[in-house]
């Protein structure tokens, strides 16, 4: 009897343990689906934004080309963008979301919204001061950021004027970043991801309609930037109100949540600053190279931003709220599994994207930009930069997830330390490579520095939480590489059958690129389906559910 009772208790324990395991697996599957869906929403919105961004760049390239005038605009525009990424996306959002999510999960919505109001008030005051200082000190800022411009007084003066005109953009776009953090924490991703579309449309319309009103037509672009910034912020407000968030002044600056955000924000600020300094090192050194180098790097970077934004940044944006929620609840095993799943999801797109950009760099640049003042030589030189940027695409993407994992752990110091090392690597590689490879060397230095950053942070995270990838991860990535190699072969075959002609008509170039992309995509996804890559299966299941509901 005793033996039978013991056996029954063991059997019940076994069933209970199995039930717990199944519940954990189901919970993890739901979290993976949440991440994939959120990444899909952000990715589609970002894709639309990037399409309008390319239209904007095509308009800019057609009307202004790649030269001293466009170099002046791109440098002037990058300066407020730098501060946006430092104060907004770079430090505030990543410091705010984990604390705000913790308040939502462990306290109440009312307390979380009170914290949002206080942060909104503090940020607004800081941004007003920064905007005024930026306008006053624009000559000094431009001299530091683009010292080579001082050799051409007209270009230098234009850059200073454009920078002064666009500096208040930092006020509006940093508040957009705060709204993004709030909305993403509440699991609303579409409006923040779509807001850049408004900026691009504003810049396009300003170029087409306002350029004749200014002695220097490119000033119209700067006006478009300011209009776009205002409209981006206005776009967030209805969605905030719908979710119950009504931002208003609150001067309780001693709130404990504010202190925690501040402690996280300081190292995050320096970490973001170091990343942006990497970008500006390229700009500074490019200003010392032949005219047009800044523009070649800019246009190439815009191409890389498409897959990076559509999936790399999308997954990074989608994972931060999920990571933060899992950490706040103490679910560290699920946290590690979500990291692994997110990395596989990113690599599923970025590995083939990297191969495609390398194989089709000239056709892509040619079709998008080769018209008007943007000639064949501009295409060739921009394609050189694109090659070296594309080599680092995997690192640019993976870093988004790894850094989000650190921020969800409320650890902003280790990303800062790794970023400092990456900065030193970037400086050394830039100085070494810029003379033999010109602007291409600067792009390659950025890729090398990003790879070093990823490797360092991966090792630190492994030491901090334990191994977070397993044999399934490596098996899946190996299959992705096989499918990408088959895609490369298909693209090469297209080039053999019908060789690429950079001097061909636009229709010939467009036809070559369209066929190459179509054949490459069919080959990649076909091989993925044949060898049953898990990420492909996850995406297909989500799509099937969507179609069934429709």
Protein Blocks (a to p, Z undefined) as FASTA:
>chain_A
ZZmmmmmmmmmmmmmmmmmmmmmmmmmmmmmmmmmmmmmmmmmmmmmmmmmmmmmmmmmm
mmnopafklmmmmmmmmmmmmmmmmmmmmmmmmmmmmmmmmmmmmmcfklmmmmmmmmmm
mmmmmmmmmmmmmmmmmmmmmmmmmmmlmmmmmlmmmmmmmmmmmmmmmmmmmmmmmmmm
mmmmnopaklmmmmmmmmmmmmmmmmmmmmmmpfblmlmmmmmmmmmmmmmmmmmmmmmm
mnopacdddfblkbfklmmmmmmmmmmmmmmmmmmmmmmmmmmmmmmmcehklmmmmmmm
mmmmmmmmmmmmmmmmmmmmmmmmmmmnopaklmmmmmmmmmmmmmmmmmmmmmmmmmmm
mmmmmmmmngcjlcfklmmmmmmmmmmmmmmmmmmmmmmmmmmmmmmnopaklmmmmmmm
mmmmmmmmmmmmmmmnmmmlmmmmmmmmmmmmmmmmmmmmmmmnopabdfklmmmmmmmm
mmmmmmmmmmmmmmmmmccdfkbcfklmmmmmmmmmmmmmmmmmmmmmmnopaklmmmmm
mmmmmmmmZZ
